[in-house]
Every structure is written in structure tokens, then in C-alpha cells.
Amino acid sequence: MAQDKLNPLARELNDAIEAAAPEVLAMLSPLGRRLYFPRGILTQSAEAKEKGHRFNATIGIATEDGEAMHLPSVHRQLADVPPNDAYAYAPGGGRPGLRERWREKQETENPSQRGKAIGLPIVTSALTHGLSLLGDLFVAPGDTILLPDKLWGNYRLTFEVMLGAEIATFPFYAGAGFDTESFAAALEKHGAENEKLIVLLNFPNNPTGYMPTDAEGDAIVAALEAQAARGTRIVAVCDDAYFGLFYHLGGASMTESLFGRLANRHPNLLAVRLDGATKELFVWGLRCGFLTFGPGRVEGADEVCKALDAKVRGAVRGGVSNSPQLSQTLVEKALASSSIDEERKQKHEVLRARAERVFEVANLPRYAESFAVYPFNSGYFMCLDVKGVEAEPLRVHLLDAHGAGLIATGKHDLRIAFSCLELEEIEPLFELIHKAIQELRQD
């Protein structure tokens, strides 16, 4: 759509981005250029909330005695939550207090993010919604999304099926670590073929459970900066869904998101972080995630972030209206709790013990004839490279003959979610996998 045919609010946002960072404007998809946050009911309601001290007949909820109207049968389950914090609509970008608290959490846990010119985290209905919003802003049919070959299958649904993009992959592993050379080579190859490239980095990785080392992280950042310097406009997306769950199996890994290292790195490099309470606070069903922008230029970053924030809020408004108020309230209250750090540490240690036991058992010599273990050190998952059989028939056989459910993620790759295994279940499960592989080989 021509600029003169856009909604004036969309033109205003595009002009602001172009003035501050023309590279970012060039990264936007056609839909991204069209997006804006309307100055309609929500804006007028916000003004009425501030100034309408006599009457406020704007927002589409029912009130009673100054509170959101509610049913006692529902509110009995939420006795400690004020009705307005449970039932009223949340702002399009999320509760302001929650956004501030999440930024504080990010900076506490990621020293490299401190002092950077980045945006305020925007609340999403968890990370999948965040990926979809990024797709709205930046992905057009035919665009290339660069990913390692060990990837979460839902990326294909989000980017290929729904948006018409093309996923290109490179080998995830080289020996016992991340294949930084293949990443750099793929980045240069696809960067030379495309003016814009979306690079998606999911660490700790699903399905492998791998987090790069500091040296690997430096190599990833250096490769992205080098390609940006060659002229490719890069949207570098850090999918940090499993952030914080680091176990350092087989050696020390990074303990920070790559986002802090990538933000403000180069004008052609826009860093984006997706993280959330879902896994980090163990509240999967609350569907509470965050999207944070880190522009390449320090100067003008505030203007860029404000404009992108408005476009994201427009996409939220047009798609789901807003993310759930109750979920945001619960997460905000939890972040303010004096005990949350200790509570998270306790759960982390439970998962660490499981990961360490899996690492010990899976690498036992007696299983070497049946499978190899892909390096893992973090998150919820680990993967096996099964030998002599394919993963999908093995998965079905384990389920039908032995009542064991696992996930086949590739021709020979089998994913195990040790996050939902008790310690005493780990060795029997691997023994069963070994047995099932031997059974299939004999058929």
C-alpha cells in the first residue's frame, strides 16, 4: 500500500521510525507498515479514566459500586484479588506496573542489558503470541527465517503456513557444542541473497536443551554484527522461553540472553527478546509473555521503540484485544513477593537434579549401541539420536507396547521432557527406550 493511502496514524508512526532509524522501517512487512494503534474507544476511555471524575460511560464493561461487576461464584476463587484487577480489561500493552517489574527482572538477571537503549517489555499472551506479533510486523510472504535444524515445530506453523515465509536451516551441532561456523556461513549465504533476514535464536533450545557457551555466544553476536555491516538488515529474535534454567552439564554455559549483547550493536541489527512467566515462573496456563525491542542505534532508540510499541498494540487490539488482566495481576503480585527468588531457586534445583540424573543415565556405556545423546545443559528437554531404527516407529512402539510417551522431532531424533519425570522414573525410562530399540531391530 502506498504511503499516501495509509491511515494517517500509521503514516505518523512510519515517519517517526524513518526519521530515527530508516533501517528499521525497511525491515517492516507491508502489514507492519499499515499497523497503528487507533485513537478510538481505548484512547477515549483512558482519557475518561483520568479526567471523568463525575461520570465515565466509556469502556465496555459493567460496574457496580465502583468495581467491575462480578459473580460471587467466580470471585470466591479469587478472594485476595480486587475485582478490577481480575475482570476489567488490561491496557493493550499490558499493566504498566507489570511491564516495569519485568524490565527490572530482565536487568537483574542480564547485566549486559543494563544501560542499553531498549523498549519497555510489552505483554503478550505468552511467547507464541509474541512470535505471531513479530510475524505481523516483520514477516512478508517469501521472507527467509534462519534457524538451526533442531527447531520447535510450531515455528513452521507460525511463519511458513500462516505467513508464507521460508525457513532455512543450518546444522545445530558441531561436536559437543553449537556449530558457530555453520551459523556464520548460513548467515552470510542467506544475507547475500536477501536484503532483510529474520534470524531466530532459541536458547535454551527446544527440543535439544542446549545453551551456548560464552565463547559460542560471542561468535554468534560477531557473525550477526558482521553480516549487518555487510548491509543485510537483520531482525534477530531471541526466543528465551526457558531462560534461567541453566545446569552447566559437561561445562559452563551462558547465563544471560543474547539480547543484551545484540541491542544497540549496529544500525542494521534490530534485537528482539521474547521471554515470559510461563516457564520462568511455572505458570504455563496463565499465558503471560513479553516482547522487548533493542534497536541498533542508541540515538533515536526511544522514538523507534515507542512507534513499534504502538504498532504492536495495534496488532494486539486487532487480534485478541488485550492479554488477560487476571494473569497479569497474578504475575505482577508474584514478582513483588519477597519469597519469589527462593521459591524459584527451589524449583530450579528440582529440575537440576533431574537433568543431572538424565545426563548420568543416558550416557551409560550400555546404551551406546542404541542411541547417542545430543549435548544438553539447560531447559526442559534433551534429545537422543537413535540408532538402527527411525524415531517415529520407535515413538509409536514405545506408546503402544510399553505405555511410554515421547516426541519424535526428526528422522532419528527423539525428545524427552525430563521436566515432567520424577528422579526414580528416569533410569527405567531409558532402559525401556533401549529395550524398545532392540525389539524393533529384531522385527
Secondary structure, DSSP 8 states (H G I E B T S, - for coil): --GGGS-HHHHHHHHHHHHH-HHHHHH--HHHHH----SSHHHHHHHHHHH-SS----SSS-EETTEE---HHHHGGGTTS-GGGTTS---TT--HHHHHHHHHHHHHH-GGGTT------EEESHHHHHHHHHHHHH--TT-EEEEESS--THHIIIIIITT--EEEEE--EETTEE-HHHHHHHHHHHHHH-SEEEEEEESS-TTT-----HHHHHHHHHHHHHHHHTT-EEEEEEE-TTTT-B--TTS----S-THHHHTTS-TTEEEEEEEEHHHHTT-GGG--EEEEEE-S-STTHHHHHHHHHHHHHHHHHHHTSS--HHHHHHHHHHHT-TTHHHHHHHHHHHHHHHHHHHHHHHT-GGGTTTEEE----BSSEEEEEESSS-HHHHHHHHHHHH----EE-SSSEEEEEGGG--HHHHHHHHHHHHHHHHHHHH-
